[in-house]
């Protein structure tokens, strides 16, 4: 089982380090089609879900690019410094420094390793309050609070863990066409931090 990189924004890196984030949701950009053997045709995921929900969900999980037990190494915004790095999420350096985007972080400079403990699939709006907490809702609340200046909007945006998650989700995914209202299917990846 090969390890793979995973990207996180700075606030989510801090939440992982602080032990406040143990889940992440990643969009399924394309749902698979299924072979309807009885009728000799290909059917959509939604048709398969209506006819044989357990089988459709099981087959969908088989297409997941992640596996339980797999290790993920975190890519984050960084700055080279000899044979090590500075990390924007936690190192107190001036913001005007030349930071490298997380996508370019090499494996050897990654400081956070995660092990996948569970994977499931669901619609993003199916998140529970408990799972929103595991996504780092407290950190999301702090980020949203900092971005909003009008008290009227603060009350609207800073609500339950699920509301915080929904607003944070939109701040990242709405412009890509996967906003909260679209209710996309997502991989729910549970993880624990590990040393290697």
N, C-alpha and C positions, 0 to 999 in steps of 0.2 A: 504494500500500500504506500504510494508515494505521498510525500507532504506537498502542500501547495500554499501559495501566498494568499493573503486576504487583506483588503484595504479597510482602514478605519479612519474616521476624522479624529482630530486631536481630542475633542471632548469625550469621545467614546474610548480612546486609548486611556485617558485618565480614569474613566469609569471601570475599565478592565483592571488597571493597576490597583485601584481602590477596592476591588472586589464587588463593585456595584453593577457589573454587566456580565451576564453569563449566557446570553442569547443574542442572536442576530437573525434578521430576516433578509433574504435575498430574493429578488423578483425572478419568477419563471418567465422568461421572455417569450417562450413559445411552448404551447401545450402540444403534446404528441397526439398523433392519430392512432387508431387501433384497428386491427384486422377483425372484422365480424365474420368469423369462419363459417357460421351457420348460413349466412346470406351471401357469402363470397364477395364482400366489399369492404372498403375502408370507411370507418366512421370517425366522427370528431370525438374529442375527449368528453364533451358535454353529453353527447348521445350515449357514450359508453358509461358515463357516470349515472345516467338515468336508468340504464338497463341492468348494469351489474356494478353498483357503486364500490363494493369492497375490492373487486377484481381491478376496476379502473384505477382506484387509488393505489393499490399494490403495484400495478404496472407503472404508474406515474413515479412512485418512489424508486423503482428500478432505474429510472432515467436520471436520477439525482447525481450531479457531479461530485458530491461529497459522500463520505462514508463514516459510519461510527467507528471510532478508534483512530481515524486519520488525524495527522498533526497539521496544523495551520501555522504559518509564521506571519506575523503582523507587519504590514507595510504601513508606515506613517510618514508625515512630513519631517524632513531631516536636513542636516547640514554636515557635509564631510569635515572631519577634523583629524587629519593624520590617518591612523589605522582604526579609528573609532568614529563616532558621530555624536552630534548634538541632536536633541529631539524637541521639536517645537511644542509638543503637548505638555512637557514637564520642565524643560530647561529654561531658566529665566534669562533670556537673551532679548535684546531689542528687536522689535517687530520688523525693523527695516533691514534686517540681515537677509542674505540671499539664501532662502530655504529651497530645498529640492522637493518636488512633488513626490508624494508617497509611491506612486507607480514606478518610480525609478530607484527605489531603495533596493540594494542588493541583499541577498540572503544573509551574508556574513555580518551585516550591520543591524539586523533585526534583533530586538531585545525581548520580544514577547512571543512565546510559543503557546499554542492552545491545542487541546485534544478534544475532538468532537465526541460528546457523550450520548447524543440523541439527535435524530433528524425526523421531521414530519413535514407534511405539506398542508396548507390551509389558505383561506382568503385572508388578506391582511386585516380586514375589519373583524375577524374572529378572535383577535388577540384578547386575552383576559387581563384583568387588572394586575394579577400576579405576574403574568408574562411581561406586561408593560414595565413593571418594576425591574424584572430580570433583563430587560432591554436597556436599562439605565435611565428610567424616567426622571429620577431626581436630577441627574446631570442635564437631561433635556430641558427640564423646568428652568434650571439656572441659565442655560444658553438662551432660551426663549425670553426669559425675563430681561436679560441684558440687551436683547435686540429690540425690545418694545419700549417706547418711552411714554406713550399716552396711558395714564392710569385706566381709562375705560377699556382699552384693549388688553391691558395686563390681566384684568379680571376674566376676560373672555378666553385668553390663551393659556393662562396658568390654572389648570383645573386638575382633574383626576389624572392618575398615571396614563390611562388610555388616551385622554385628551392631549396630554403632553406628547405622547408617542405619535399620535395622528398628526399634530402640527409639525413635529420634527420630521416625520416621514415625508410630509408634503414639501418641506424646505429642501429636501434632497431629491425626491422622486417625481414631484408634480411636473416639473419642466421637462422630464424625460417621458411623460405620458403614462406614468404609473402612480398617480396621486391616490390619496385615501379614498376619494369618491369613486374612482375607477374600480377599487377593491380588487387589485390583482392577486393572483395566486402567488404564494411565496414559499420558499424553503425556510423552515424554522430550524435553525441550527443551535443546539445547546452545546456548551463547551465548558471546559475547566482550564485554568491556566496551569501549565506544567513547566518544569525547568529545562527540558530538552525537547 
